[in-house]
Amino acid sequence: MQPFFDVLVRYETELWAMVDARLSTAGTVSLATLEALRVVDRHTGRCRVHEVSADLSITVGAASKLVDRIELAGLVRREPNPQDRRSALVLLTPAGAEALAFADEVACRALGEHLNSSGVDVAALTKGLTVLRERLTVARRQEAAA
């Protein structure tokens, strides 16, 4: 099992670096920013820092700092949450929507070039990794409830 873990972690690190470098070369946002913008877009009108944290599997503190950075860059804005005064909603700005569209195109092109010529059944691999990730999520929830 250790070779699987080692290969998976190293591959994820190298893949992230490759896509992030492509984004940088294209003059767009970092991959971390792109991932956060994707979350905000996916939860349009109801995104809080909590959703960024949960969707990206990072701590609430790290998600809050990430949202602070992209807000400072003018890519998102915070508005009071009308249903919970203790939290704010995170919304894409027009500049954020534009950055998301361009960066997503660059990232998808980079991934497509890498994966499409690999000979690997990417759909099957994605399905398997999704199953494994869901199992971890269930286990974490059970541990937290115990």
Contacts in CASP RR format, 6 or more apart in sequence:
PFRMAT RR
TARGET T0000
AUTHOR 0000-0000-0000
METHOD contacts of the structure
MODEL  1
MQPFFDVLVRYETELWAMVDARLSTAGTVSLATLEALRVVDRHTGRCRVH
EVSADLSITVGAASKLVDRIELAGLVRREPNPQDRRSALVLLTPAGAEAL
AFADEVACRALGEHLNSSGVDVAALTKGLTVLRERLTVARRQEAAA
15 114 0 8 1.000
16 31 0 8 1.000
18 110 0 8 1.000
18 114 0 8 1.000
19 31 0 8 1.000
19 107 0 8 1.000
19 110 0 8 1.000
19 111 0 8 1.000
20 30 0 8 1.000
20 31 0 8 1.000
20 32 0 8 1.000
22 106 0 8 1.000
22 107 0 8 1.000
22 109 0 8 1.000
22 110 0 8 1.000
23 29 0 8 1.000
23 30 0 8 1.000
23 31 0 8 1.000
23 34 0 8 1.000
23 103 0 8 1.000
23 106 0 8 1.000
23 107 0 8 1.000
23 110 0 8 1.000
24 30 0 8 1.000
26 102 0 8 1.000
26 103 0 8 1.000
26 106 0 8 1.000
28 34 0 8 1.000
28 99 0 8 1.000
28 102 0 8 1.000
28 103 0 8 1.000
28 106 0 8 1.000
29 37 0 8 1.000
29 73 0 8 1.000
29 75 0 8 1.000
29 99 0 8 1.000
29 103 0 8 1.000
31 107 0 8 1.000
32 66 0 8 1.000
33 66 0 8 1.000
33 69 0 8 1.000
33 70 0 8 1.000
33 73 0 8 1.000
33 75 0 8 1.000
33 99 0 8 1.000
33 103 0 8 1.000
34 100 0 8 1.000
34 103 0 8 1.000
34 104 0 8 1.000
34 107 0 8 1.000
35 56 0 8 1.000
36 52 0 8 1.000
36 56 0 8 1.000
36 63 0 8 1.000
36 66 0 8 1.000
36 67 0 8 1.000
36 70 0 8 1.000
36 76 0 8 1.000
37 70 0 8 1.000
37 75 0 8 1.000
37 76 0 8 1.000
37 92 0 8 1.000
37 96 0 8 1.000
37 99 0 8 1.000
37 100 0 8 1.000
37 103 0 8 1.000
38 100 0 8 1.000
38 104 0 8 1.000
39 47 0 8 1.000
39 51 0 8 1.000
39 52 0 8 1.000
39 55 0 8 1.000
39 56 0 8 1.000
40 47 0 8 1.000
40 52 0 8 1.000
40 76 0 8 1.000
40 90 0 8 1.000
40 91 0 8 1.000
40 92 0 8 1.000
41 92 0 8 1.000
41 97 0 8 1.000
41 100 0 8 1.000
42 55 0 8 1.000
43 51 0 8 1.000
43 55 0 8 1.000
44 91 0 8 1.000
44 92 0 8 1.000
45 89 0 8 1.000
45 91 0 8 1.000
46 89 0 8 1.000
47 89 0 8 1.000
47 90 0 8 1.000
47 91 0 8 1.000
48 81 0 8 1.000
48 87 0 8 1.000
48 88 0 8 1.000
48 89 0 8 1.000
48 90 0 8 1.000
49 60 0 8 1.000
49 61 0 8 1.000
49 63 0 8 1.000
49 64 0 8 1.000
49 67 0 8 1.000
49 87 0 8 1.000
49 88 0 8 1.000
49 90 0 8 1.000
50 60 0 8 1.000
50 63 0 8 1.000
50 87 0 8 1.000
51 90 0 8 1.000
52 58 0 8 1.000
52 63 0 8 1.000
52 66 0 8 1.000
52 67 0 8 1.000
52 90 0 8 1.000
53 59 0 8 1.000
53 60 0 8 1.000
53 61 0 8 1.000
53 62 0 8 1.000
53 63 0 8 1.000
56 63 0 8 1.000
56 66 0 8 1.000
58 66 0 8 1.000
67 76 0 8 1.000
67 78 0 8 1.000
67 90 0 8 1.000
70 76 0 8 1.000
70 96 0 8 1.000
71 77 0 8 1.000
71 78 0 8 1.000
71 90 0 8 1.000
74 93 0 8 1.000
74 95 0 8 1.000
74 96 0 8 1.000
75 92 0 8 1.000
75 93 0 8 1.000
75 95 0 8 1.000
75 96 0 8 1.000
75 99 0 8 1.000
76 90 0 8 1.000
76 91 0 8 1.000
76 92 0 8 1.000
76 93 0 8 1.000
76 96 0 8 1.000
77 90 0 8 1.000
77 91 0 8 1.000
77 93 0 8 1.000
78 88 0 8 1.000
78 89 0 8 1.000
78 90 0 8 1.000
78 91 0 8 1.000
79 88 0 8 1.000
79 89 0 8 1.000
79 91 0 8 1.000
80 88 0 8 1.000
80 89 0 8 1.000
81 87 0 8 1.000
81 88 0 8 1.000
81 89 0 8 1.000
92 100 0 8 1.000
115 122 0 8 1.000
END
